[in-house]
């Protein structure tokens, strides 16, 4: 029986993983479902598994903080909406990198690789930097990203093209899209993460828990604090701020 740990802070994403694991038709046991860096570190210091499914952006920070604090001996299959963390994944026992939203076929391919490798030592020996990079490139090519959003203004429906949205903002349980015409559109999607998983990670980046920016509209970046940046977007006087945990990856992303 394969023992599995799921590290994921979104309930729908956890449920999807559990469903796909159940559909494998083999003996498995999910020994823990963890949603924070703190809980994961605490659990992994006491118990390990055969494989970990790990999101990257969690409620209290970046999942790679877990693997800096705890020695993990098993392979990790990363599940994330971000493409820019593949190097960190390679350095953290990563054997597969599933870019959300991923299909059952891509999940099966990741599981087959885990089965083939057989053990954490084999994973470390056989996983290559180029191999993991190729997996991400394949995932990017296979994803179909959202081209437009539907907006209901009470009088009817209208559409806004994704490429014309300068940034997304989550506020008080709803999500807004700010467009290049200076308008603020109330979107039907419930969470920013739901939107994030439908967008091209090379074009959009979530700079903090409530805001996600479109690269093409970034006009200026300046230092805000020692570990955070201020981002000026075209047509907006207000600067948006990156969170400390996302600043390093944002620097890398914006230069691609």
C-alpha positions as CSV (number, residue, x, y, z in Angstrom):
1,X,0.0,0.0,0.0
2,X,1.3,3.4,-1.0
3,X,1.2,6.1,1.7
4,X,0.4,9.5,0.4
5,X,0.6,13.0,1.9
6,X,-1.4,15.9,0.3
7,X,-0.2,19.4,0.9
8,X,-2.8,21.8,-0.5
9,X,-4.8,24.7,0.9
10,X,-7.7,24.7,-1.5
11,X,-10.5,22.2,-0.7
12,X,-11.6,21.7,-4.4
13,X,-8.0,21.0,-5.4
14,X,-7.6,18.5,-2.5
15,X,-10.8,16.8,-3.5
16,X,-9.7,16.5,-7.1
17,X,-6.4,14.9,-6.0
18,X,-8.3,12.4,-3.8
19,X,-10.6,11.5,-6.6
20,X,-7.8,10.9,-9.1
21,X,-5.9,8.8,-6.5
22,X,-9.0,6.7,-5.9
23,X,-9.4,6.2,-9.6
24,X,-5.9,4.7,-9.8
25,X,-7.5,1.4,-8.7
26,X,-4.6,0.4,-6.5
27,X,-4.1,0.2,-2.7
28,X,-3.3,3.7,-1.4
29,X,-3.7,5.5,1.9
30,X,-3.7,9.3,2.3
31,X,-2.1,9.6,5.7
32,X,-2.3,13.4,5.9
33,X,-4.0,16.4,4.3
34,X,-2.1,19.6,5.2
35,X,-2.8,23.2,4.3
36,X,0.0,25.3,5.8
37,X,3.8,25.3,6.0
38,X,3.6,25.1,9.7
39,X,1.4,22.0,9.8
40,X,3.4,20.3,7.1
41,X,6.7,20.8,8.9
42,X,5.2,19.6,12.2
43,X,3.9,16.4,10.5
44,X,6.9,15.6,8.4
45,X,9.2,15.8,11.4
46,X,7.3,12.8,12.8
47,X,6.3,10.8,9.8
48,X,7.1,10.3,6.1
49,X,5.2,8.8,3.1
50,X,5.9,7.1,-0.2
51,X,5.0,10.2,-2.2
52,X,3.9,13.8,-1.5
53,X,1.5,15.8,-3.7
54,X,2.4,19.4,-2.9
55,X,1.0,22.7,-3.9
56,X,3.5,25.6,-3.8
57,X,1.6,28.7,-2.6
58,X,0.0,27.9,0.8
59,X,-2.0,29.8,3.4
60,X,1.0,30.9,5.3
61,X,3.8,31.0,2.7
62,X,5.7,29.1,0.1
63,X,5.9,25.3,0.3
64,X,9.6,25.3,-0.3
65,X,10.0,26.6,3.2
66,X,8.8,23.1,4.3
67,X,11.6,21.4,2.4
68,X,14.2,23.7,3.8
69,X,13.2,22.9,7.4
70,X,12.5,19.1,7.0
71,X,14.5,16.4,5.2
72,X,12.0,14.7,2.9
73,X,13.1,11.3,1.7
74,X,10.3,10.5,-0.7
75,X,9.5,11.9,-4.2
76,X,7.3,15.0,-4.5
77,X,4.8,15.6,-7.3
78,X,4.2,19.4,-7.4
79,X,0.7,20.7,-8.3
80,X,0.7,24.5,-8.9
81,X,-0.6,27.3,-11.1
82,X,3.0,28.7,-11.3
83,X,5.5,27.7,-14.0
84,X,8.5,29.7,-12.5
85,X,9.2,27.3,-9.6
86,X,10.5,24.4,-11.6
87,X,14.1,24.9,-10.5
88,X,13.1,24.9,-6.8
89,X,11.0,21.8,-7.5
90,X,14.1,20.0,-9.0
91,X,16.1,20.8,-5.9
92,X,13.3,19.5,-3.6
93,X,12.9,15.9,-4.6
94,X,10.5,16.9,-7.4
95,X,9.8,14.2,-10.0
96,X,6.8,15.8,-11.7
97,X,5.3,19.3,-12.1
98,X,1.6,19.4,-12.7
99,X,0.5,22.9,-13.9
100,X,-3.1,23.6,-12.9
101,X,-5.6,22.9,-14.3
102,X,-4.1,19.5,-15.1
103,X,-5.9,16.6,-16.7
104,X,-6.4,13.0,-15.5
105,X,-3.9,12.0,-18.2
106,X,-1.2,14.3,-16.9
107,X,-1.9,13.1,-13.4
108,X,-1.5,9.5,-14.6
109,X,1.7,10.3,-16.3
110,X,3.1,11.7,-13.1
111,X,2.0,8.7,-11.1
112,X,3.5,6.3,-13.7
113,X,6.8,8.1,-13.3
114,X,6.7,7.7,-9.5
115,X,5.9,4.0,-9.9
116,X,8.8,3.6,-12.4
117,X,11.3,5.4,-10.2
118,X,10.2,3.1,-7.3
119,X,12.0,4.9,-4.5
120,X,13.2,8.3,-3.4
121,X,16.8,7.4,-4.1
122,X,16.0,6.4,-7.6
123,X,14.1,9.7,-8.0
124,X,17.2,11.6,-7.0
125,X,19.4,9.6,-9.4
126,X,17.1,9.5,-12.4
127,X,15.4,12.9,-12.3
128,X,17.2,15.5,-14.5
129,X,16.9,19.2,-14.8
130,X,16.2,19.0,-18.5
131,X,13.6,16.3,-17.9
132,X,11.7,18.4,-15.4
133,X,11.9,21.4,-17.7
134,X,10.5,19.4,-20.5
135,X,7.5,18.3,-18.4
136,X,6.7,22.0,-17.7
137,X,7.0,22.9,-21.3
138,X,4.7,20.1,-22.3
139,X,2.2,21.2,-19.6
140,X,2.3,24.8,-20.9
141,X,1.6,23.6,-24.5
142,X,-1.3,21.4,-23.4
143,X,-3.1,24.0,-21.3
144,X,-5.9,25.9,-22.9
145,X,-6.0,29.3,-21.1
146,X,-9.1,31.4,-20.6
147,X,-9.5,34.0,-23.4
148,X,-12.3,36.0,-22.1
149,X,-14.5,36.6,-19.0
150,X,-18.2,36.9,-18.7
151,X,-19.6,39.8,-16.7
152,X,-23.2,40.1,-15.5
153,X,-24.2,43.7,-14.8
154,X,-27.8,43.0,-13.9
155,X,-29.1,44.1,-17.3
156,X,-27.4,41.4,-19.3
157,X,-24.1,39.8,-20.1
158,X,-21.0,41.3,-21.7
159,X,-17.5,40.0,-22.2
160,X,-14.0,41.3,-21.5
161,X,-11.0,39.8,-23.2
162,X,-8.4,38.4,-20.8
163,X,-5.5,40.2,-22.5
164,X,-7.3,43.6,-21.8
165,X,-7.4,43.0,-18.0
166,X,-4.6,45.0,-16.4
167,X,-5.0,43.3,-13.0
168,X,-7.3,41.2,-10.9
169,X,-8.3,42.2,-7.4
170,X,-10.0,40.0,-4.7
171,X,-12.0,42.1,-2.2
172,X,-14.5,41.0,0.5
173,X,-15.3,37.7,-1.1
174,X,-15.6,38.8,-4.7
175,X,-13.1,39.3,-7.6
176,X,-12.8,42.3,-9.9
177,X,-11.0,42.7,-13.2
178,X,-9.6,46.1,-13.9
179,X,-9.4,46.8,-17.6
180,X,-7.4,49.1,-19.8
181,X,-10.3,51.5,-20.1
182,X,-10.2,52.2,-16.4
183,X,-13.3,50.2,-15.6
184,X,-13.8,47.7,-12.7
185,X,-15.7,44.6,-13.6
186,X,-17.3,42.2,-11.1
187,X,-16.4,38.7,-12.3
188,X,-18.4,35.5,-11.7
189,X,-15.5,33.5,-10.4
190,X,-15.5,33.1,-6.7
191,X,-11.8,33.3,-5.8
192,X,-8.6,34.7,-7.3
193,X,-7.0,31.3,-7.2
194,X,-9.8,29.9,-9.4
195,X,-9.0,32.6,-12.0
196,X,-5.2,32.1,-11.6
197,X,-5.5,28.4,-12.6
198,X,-7.2,29.4,-15.9
199,X,-4.6,31.9,-17.0
200,X,-1.2,31.7,-18.7
201,X,1.4,31.8,-15.9
202,X,3.9,33.5,-18.2
203,X,1.5,36.5,-18.6
204,X,-0.1,36.8,-15.2
205,X,1.4,36.7,-11.8
206,X,-0.2,36.8,-8.3
207,X,1.9,39.3,-6.5
208,X,0.1,39.0,-3.1
209,X,-2.9,37.2,-1.7
210,X,-5.4,39.7,-3.3
211,X,-3.9,41.0,-6.5
212,X,-2.7,39.5,-9.8
213,X,-1.1,41.5,-12.5
214,X,-0.8,41.3,-16.3
215,X,2.9,41.5,-17.4
216,X,2.1,43.6,-20.5
217,X,0.8,46.5,-18.4
218,X,3.7,46.7,-15.9
219,X,5.1,50.2,-16.4
220,X,7.6,50.5,-13.5
221,X,8.9,48.6,-10.6
222,X,10.5,50.2,-7.5
223,X,11.7,49.1,-4.1
224,X,8.9,49.4,-1.4
225,X,10.6,47.8,1.5
226,X,13.7,45.6,1.9
227,X,11.8,42.5,0.8
228,X,8.9,43.9,-1.2
229,X,8.4,45.8,-4.5
230,X,6.0,48.5,-5.6
231,X,4.5,47.8,-9.1
232,X,3.1,50.7,-11.3
233,X,0.6,49.6,-13.9
234,X,-0.4,51.5,-17.0
235,X,-3.3,53.8,-16.4
236,X,-3.2,53.5,-12.6
237,X,-1.7,56.0,-10.2
238,X,-1.8,53.5,-7.3
239,X,1.2,51.2,-6.8
240,X,0.5,47.5,-6.0
241,X,2.8,45.8,-3.6
242,X,4.4,42.4,-3.8
243,X,4.3,40.1,-0.7
244,X,7.7,39.2,0.8
245,X,7.4,35.5,0.0
246,X,6.6,36.2,-3.7
247,X,9.1,39.0,-4.4
248,X,12.0,36.7,-5.4
249,X,9.8,34.7,-7.9
250,X,8.2,37.9,-9.2
251,X,11.6,39.3,-10.0
252,X,12.4,36.1,-12.0
253,X,9.0,36.0,-13.7
254,X,9.0,39.7,-14.8
255,X,12.3,39.2,-16.7
256,X,11.1,36.3,-18.8
